[in-house]
């Protein structure tokens, strides 16, 4: 399967590393935003073609699919561009930074006949899969999720500490992970969703702190705290308070409420969430089916994000 990778930054590299571990995948073009860095990454991964123009990559002979790990503001337009070119597409989270764009993308994806998937990695992390499988089996039921998403990002830098050409956002990017995961784990869509935010950064123009409350019709609640001001342990940490135990997920590590480790190494074929979501994307294409984390499946999260945005004070 011939693939175009758009995005030469931190997450583009994560996808390129993941695809090296998946049989039958050939990255034939790398599309970037900077000639120097795109050329360097293409050479590092032995990709035969690179460009700053997505259309040029999509036009390469035999291209089947594209993965987009580009700046957030480009996601919807580029995903639509891929679908209109007749290519399957996986677009990194968030697939849109507005409900109107998310609905526009979902409508086209439904008509396209192509696999259209959003990169909601938490659905694929083995720690969260372990919880999900036990919910499905009836062993667990969520009563509350408490989630902390913390970074120290007072300058516009990416995950590699390099200057960013775009500005990140606590709500439409980082909260999107947890809103969708809360829907996915409970099997319901929020009936209550609201938030408050702190002051905007004087240069970045975004809120640096945010607090979100959610509830689904069955009664399960979720409290999400987000900050770009946290000078301490970084990342997202999940506490699942269930009817049959408490569990804490820290990326790929899972412990119970007494900090006893739970082995999740056999949950899936890899411990790498990006690799697992890419495997799902390619498997759905080959099998002609809807993928887990399809654009249609995650659309309710963007509807909830819109409600939260309209509630912010």
VMD Tcl script that draws the C-alpha trace (Angstrom):
set ca {
  {0.00 0.00 0.00}
  {1.47 3.34 -1.08}
  {1.09 6.15 1.43}
  {1.67 9.91 1.51}
  {2.81 11.26 4.88}
  {2.00 14.94 5.39}
  {3.85 16.52 8.30}
  {7.57 16.36 9.02}
  {7.35 17.43 12.67}
  {7.22 15.45 15.91}
  {4.05 13.50 15.14}
  {4.86 12.98 11.48}
  {8.04 11.27 12.65}
  {6.05 9.13 15.11}
  {3.89 7.90 12.23}
  {6.91 7.26 10.01}
  {8.54 5.22 12.78}
  {5.29 3.29 13.27}
  {4.89 2.49 9.57}
  {8.38 1.00 9.48}
  {6.98 -1.77 11.72}
  {3.93 -2.52 9.55}
  {4.33 -4.97 6.67}
  {3.18 -4.00 3.20}
  {3.33 -0.22 3.70}
  {5.46 2.02 1.50}
  {5.71 5.75 2.17}
  {6.23 7.20 -1.31}
  {6.03 10.90 -0.52}
  {6.63 13.21 2.43}
  {4.87 16.57 2.44}
  {6.17 19.23 4.80}
  {6.03 22.88 5.67}
  {9.76 23.62 5.54}
  {12.02 22.57 2.68}
  {15.12 22.00 4.83}
  {13.47 19.87 7.53}
  {11.26 17.98 5.05}
  {14.31 17.03 2.97}
  {16.16 15.90 6.10}
  {13.29 13.70 7.33}
  {12.74 12.24 3.83}
  {16.42 11.28 3.67}
  {16.34 9.83 7.20}
  {13.42 7.54 6.34}
  {14.55 6.89 2.73}
  {11.37 8.37 1.25}
  {11.90 8.82 -2.50}
  {9.89 12.02 -2.95}
  {9.26 15.10 -0.86}
  {7.43 18.35 -1.49}
  {5.73 21.29 0.20}
  {2.59 20.70 -1.91}
  {0.11 18.02 -0.78}
  {-1.46 17.82 -4.25}
  {1.92 16.85 -5.67}
  {2.22 13.98 -3.20}
  {-1.34 12.74 -3.81}
  {-0.63 12.70 -7.55}
  {2.29 10.26 -7.22}
  {1.65 6.98 -9.07}
  {-0.35 4.37 -7.19}
  {-0.98 6.36 -3.99}
  {-3.72 4.69 -1.93}
  {-3.84 6.70 1.28}
  {-2.57 9.69 3.21}
  {-1.83 10.38 6.86}
  {-2.01 14.00 7.97}
  {0.06 15.24 10.91}
  {0.12 18.87 9.83}
  {-0.81 22.06 11.75}
  {-4.31 21.89 13.22}
  {-5.68 24.69 11.07}
  {-4.96 22.66 7.92}
  {-6.56 19.38 9.03}
  {-10.09 19.73 7.68}
  {-9.14 21.25 4.32}
  {-6.38 18.73 3.73}
  {-8.54 15.75 4.74}
  {-11.19 16.95 2.29}
  {-8.50 17.39 -0.36}
  {-7.41 13.77 0.13}
  {-10.97 12.42 -0.08}
  {-11.72 14.48 -3.17}
  {-8.56 13.04 -4.74}
  {-9.98 9.56 -4.11}
  {-7.57 8.66 -1.30}
  {-8.21 7.08 2.08}
  {-7.20 9.46 4.85}
  {-6.21 9.43 8.50}
  {-6.06 12.91 10.02}
  {-4.38 13.54 13.34}
  {-6.31 14.88 16.30}
  {-8.07 17.26 16.18}
  {-9.65 16.57 12.81}
  {-11.14 20.09 13.01}
  {-10.97 23.07 15.33}
  {-14.62 24.00 14.88}
  {-17.87 22.05 14.81}
  {-18.79 23.43 11.39}
  {-15.59 22.05 9.86}
  {-15.99 18.71 11.65}
  {-19.53 18.32 10.29}
  {-18.39 19.32 6.80}
  {-15.64 16.69 6.85}
  {-17.98 14.01 8.25}
  {-20.57 14.69 5.53}
  {-18.02 14.31 2.75}
  {-16.46 11.24 4.36}
  {-19.88 9.55 4.46}
  {-20.35 10.12 0.71}
  {-16.79 9.30 -0.35}
  {-16.73 5.53 0.04}
  {-13.21 5.91 1.44}
  {-11.83 5.14 4.89}
  {-11.73 8.41 6.82}
  {-10.23 8.13 10.29}
  {-9.21 10.55 13.03}
  {-6.11 9.94 15.13}
  {-7.75 9.58 18.55}
  {-4.87 7.60 20.00}
  {-6.37 6.99 23.44}
  {-8.75 4.43 21.90}
  {-5.68 2.38 20.97}
  {-3.34 2.72 23.94}
  {-3.15 -0.74 25.59}
  {-3.85 0.74 29.04}
  {-7.20 2.15 27.87}
  {-7.91 -0.93 25.75}
  {-7.56 -3.06 28.91}
  {-10.26 -0.95 30.59}
  {-12.46 -0.97 27.47}
  {-12.42 -4.75 27.13}
  {-13.56 -5.17 30.73}
  {-16.33 -2.64 30.26}
  {-17.51 -4.55 27.20}
  {-17.44 -7.85 29.11}
  {-19.54 -6.36 31.92}
  {-16.75 -6.64 34.48}
  {-16.42 -2.88 34.95}
  {-18.70 0.14 34.80}
  {-17.31 3.66 35.01}
  {-18.64 5.88 37.75}
  {-16.14 8.71 37.34}
  {-13.11 9.64 35.26}
  {-10.65 12.21 36.64}
  {-8.15 13.37 34.05}
  {-5.17 15.74 34.17}
  {-3.58 17.05 30.96}
  {-0.51 19.03 31.92}
  {2.27 20.67 29.90}
  {4.75 23.49 30.38}
  {4.30 25.39 27.14}
  {4.72 29.12 27.63}
  {6.56 29.33 24.32}
  {5.34 28.08 20.95}
  {7.37 24.85 20.79}
  {6.46 21.32 19.68}
  {7.01 18.00 21.47}
  {10.66 18.02 20.35}
  {11.25 21.51 21.72}
  {11.38 23.02 18.23}
  {9.61 26.25 17.19}
  {6.05 25.70 15.97}
  {4.47 27.41 12.96}
  {1.01 27.19 14.59}
  {-0.49 27.55 18.05}
  {-1.74 24.60 20.08}
  {-5.08 24.71 21.93}
  {-6.17 23.12 25.20}
  {-9.81 22.63 24.17}
  {-9.84 21.63 20.51}
  {-6.69 19.53 20.69}
  {-5.94 18.22 24.17}
  {-9.47 18.07 25.58}
  {-10.56 16.29 22.39}
  {-8.63 13.20 23.52}
  {-10.50 12.94 26.82}
  {-13.95 13.96 25.54}
  {-13.81 11.22 22.92}
  {-12.36 8.68 25.36}
  {-15.14 9.41 27.87}
  {-17.72 8.78 25.13}
  {-15.89 5.65 23.98}
  {-15.51 4.11 27.42}
  {-19.06 4.83 28.57}
  {-20.69 4.12 25.19}
  {-22.68 7.33 25.59}
  {-22.60 10.97 24.50}
  {-22.41 13.78 27.05}
  {-25.70 15.18 28.31}
  {-23.84 17.82 30.34}
  {-20.66 19.57 29.17}
  {-19.28 22.85 30.46}
  {-16.02 24.55 31.30}
  {-14.15 27.52 32.67}
  {-10.83 28.92 31.50}
  {-8.05 31.08 32.87}
  {-6.50 34.21 31.33}
  {-5.20 34.21 27.78}
  {-1.43 34.22 27.24}
  {-0.37 37.75 26.16}
  {1.58 36.47 23.13}
  {0.04 33.10 22.25}
  {-3.53 34.40 22.63}
  {-4.86 31.15 24.11}
  {-6.10 30.18 27.56}
  {-3.30 28.50 29.50}
  {-5.55 26.80 32.07}
  {-8.95 25.15 31.75}
  {-11.36 23.03 33.80}
  {-14.09 20.90 32.20}
  {-17.03 18.95 33.66}
  {-18.97 16.29 31.75}
  {-21.77 13.80 32.44}
  {-23.43 11.08 30.36}
  {-27.09 10.00 30.72}
  {-26.25 6.89 32.77}
  {-24.79 9.16 35.46}
  {-21.03 8.69 34.94}
  {-19.10 11.95 35.30}
  {-15.74 13.19 34.09}
  {-13.59 16.01 35.47}
  {-10.79 17.24 33.20}
  {-8.08 19.70 34.25}
  {-5.77 21.13 31.58}
  {-2.78 23.46 31.82}
  {0.10 24.79 29.75}
  {1.56 26.29 32.98}
  {2.48 23.06 34.77}
  {6.21 22.93 35.55}
  {6.18 19.33 36.74}
  {5.34 15.84 35.44}
  {4.06 16.32 31.89}
  {1.40 14.42 29.99}
  {-2.11 13.14 30.56}
  {-3.04 10.99 33.54}
  {-6.35 9.15 33.88}
  {-8.07 7.85 37.00}
  {-10.95 5.44 36.31}
  {-13.20 5.10 39.36}
  {-15.37 2.07 38.62}
  {-17.97 -0.07 40.37}
  {-15.38 -2.84 40.59}
  {-12.05 -1.16 41.29}
  {-10.05 1.99 40.61}
  {-7.40 2.18 37.88}
  {-4.81 4.77 36.91}
  {-3.55 4.99 33.34}
  {-0.33 6.88 32.69}
  {0.30 6.54 28.96}
  {1.19 2.84 28.52}
  {1.33 2.05 32.23}
  {-1.72 0.90 34.16}
  {-1.96 0.38 37.92}
  {-4.84 -0.31 40.26}
  {-5.96 2.01 43.04}
  {-3.28 0.59 45.32}
  {-0.54 1.28 42.73}
  {-0.18 -2.40 41.88}
  {1.01 -2.73 38.24}
  {-1.27 -4.39 35.68}
  {0.43 -6.12 32.74}
  {-1.00 -4.72 29.49}
  {1.80 -6.00 27.25}
  {-0.41 -8.75 25.79}
  {-3.46 -6.55 25.12}
  {-2.41 -5.92 21.51}
  {0.45 -6.57 19.09}
  {2.33 -3.46 20.18}
  {2.60 -1.07 23.12}
  {2.81 1.89 20.72}
  {-0.57 3.65 20.40}
  {0.40 5.44 17.16}
  {1.47 2.15 15.59}
  {-1.80 0.51 16.68}
  {-3.94 3.29 15.23}
  {-1.99 3.12 11.95}
  {-2.45 -0.66 11.87}
  {-6.20 -0.13 12.30}
  {-6.25 2.42 9.45}
  {-4.52 0.10 7.01}
  {-6.53 -2.96 8.13}
  {-9.80 -1.07 7.56}
  {-8.67 -0.13 4.04}
  {-7.72 -3.72 3.21}
  {-10.91 -5.16 4.72}
  {-13.23 -2.50 3.31}
  {-14.75 -1.59 6.69}
  {-15.21 1.35 9.01}
  {-12.22 1.78 11.33}
  {-12.32 2.30 15.05}
  {-12.01 6.10 15.47}
  {-13.62 6.87 12.14}
  {-14.57 10.46 11.43}
  {-18.21 9.49 11.99}
  {-17.50 7.83 15.35}
  {-15.61 10.79 16.81}
  {-17.96 13.51 15.52}
  {-19.96 13.54 18.82}
  {-16.77 14.56 20.64}
  {-16.54 17.67 18.45}
  {-20.19 18.45 19.10}
  {-19.41 18.27 22.82}
  {-16.30 20.43 22.41}
  {-18.47 23.05 20.71}
  {-20.86 23.01 23.69}
  {-17.95 23.41 26.09}
  {-16.50 26.29 24.08}
  {-19.82 28.11 24.14}
  {-19.99 27.66 27.93}
  {-16.50 28.94 28.71}
  {-16.17 31.87 31.10}
}
mol new
graphics top color blue
foreach p $ca { graphics top sphere $p radius 0.5 }
foreach p [lrange $ca 0 end-1] q [lrange $ca 1 end] { graphics top cylinder $p $q radius 0.2 }
display resetview
